[in-house]
């Protein structure tokens, strides 16, 4: 549990715990972050990767990263908390940084303490059954994941992007426990975080979407789309009941114009190895997180994995100088999202 004193500290600090016994001793580090989720269009159920912020007033949740003692486990614990200290999410990561690499079982909680979602990550992908619940504790849906998902670190871990992530829609119930979908057949309804407004509603046949689906993204955006055997055929979003946005995919990631090859060429041209880092033989991979705004502009650049001050700053300056990106599109609407970029600095022996 986070104490009031801890919540008033600066956004990042490290506490060291020493556990001693007659046989062994281990050091455990805990890093504390104020975090803010970045989503401009809608707020539906997903693991909040977010960005770190300096002040609690800017944060939407708090993250603790806890290193293992390595006597029984080599994974790092992630505990996310609501701002009042109640547990929001618990899971494990392969890395001790904000470049989260989830691995193993995880559980997300409602503010009232009931389970919200639970499942398992394996080798960077969601595998097996994902169970989602209503705030009253009753089961809402069961979805099964078989395939490997893209390991680009930037795909939103959002279980509503079914044509990208989910392989089978198995079970759906209403908040009273009445069965709507059983063995992959029936009516399917998913809700926003208020569990009053349907985010997605339609028919499921043999575990996949069929026919027309519809939903409400937020107070001003509604959408309809058509599926055949789980494949999205076409869709459109309607903003404020008048402006239409057609789409063929519910989500497309932001992209440097020209693709990753052009992005690599841009970095190669604009990054120069700092003299002090070269003299000190410093090298490694700097990881940056930034926001690609719906306009394509870059903002909120932060280091989530540091290597050396001058290397970190060189990476930041290069990203600051980037031209506009092609923004992310969610249901056909340009949207602001966070994005991770690793930049490697490697010294070549003379």
Secondary structure as GFF3:
##gff-version 3
##sequence-region A 1 350
A	DSSP	alpha_helix	4	7	.	.	.	ID=ss1
A	DSSP	beta_strand	14	20	.	.	.	ID=ss2
A	DSSP	beta_strand	25	36	.	.	.	ID=ss3
A	DSSP	beta_strand	51	53	.	.	.	ID=ss4
A	DSSP	three_ten_helix	56	58	.	.	.	ID=ss5
A	DSSP	beta_strand	61	66	.	.	.	ID=ss6
A	DSSP	beta_strand	76	81	.	.	.	ID=ss7
A	DSSP	beta_strand	87	93	.	.	.	ID=ss8
A	DSSP	beta_strand	104	109	.	.	.	ID=ss9
A	DSSP	beta_strand	115	122	.	.	.	ID=ss10
A	DSSP	beta_strand	125	133	.	.	.	ID=ss11
A	DSSP	beta_strand	139	145	.	.	.	ID=ss12
A	DSSP	beta_strand	168	173	.	.	.	ID=ss13
A	DSSP	beta_strand	179	182	.	.	.	ID=ss14
A	DSSP	beta_strand	185	191	.	.	.	ID=ss15
A	DSSP	beta_strand	198	205	.	.	.	ID=ss16
A	DSSP	beta_strand	208	218	.	.	.	ID=ss17
A	DSSP	beta_strand	221	228	.	.	.	ID=ss18
A	DSSP	beta_strand	231	239	.	.	.	ID=ss19
A	DSSP	beta_strand	243	247	.	.	.	ID=ss20
A	DSSP	beta_strand	251	252	.	.	.	ID=ss21
A	DSSP	beta_strand	255	256	.	.	.	ID=ss22
A	DSSP	alpha_helix	260	270	.	.	.	ID=ss23
A	DSSP	alpha_helix	275	279	.	.	.	ID=ss24
A	DSSP	beta_strand	284	292	.	.	.	ID=ss25
A	DSSP	beta_strand	298	305	.	.	.	ID=ss26
A	DSSP	alpha_helix	309	320	.	.	.	ID=ss27
A	DSSP	beta_strand	325	326	.	.	.	ID=ss28
A	DSSP	beta_strand	328	330	.	.	.	ID=ss29
A	DSSP	beta_strand	333	335	.	.	.	ID=ss30
A	DSSP	beta_strand	337	345	.	.	.	ID=ss31
###
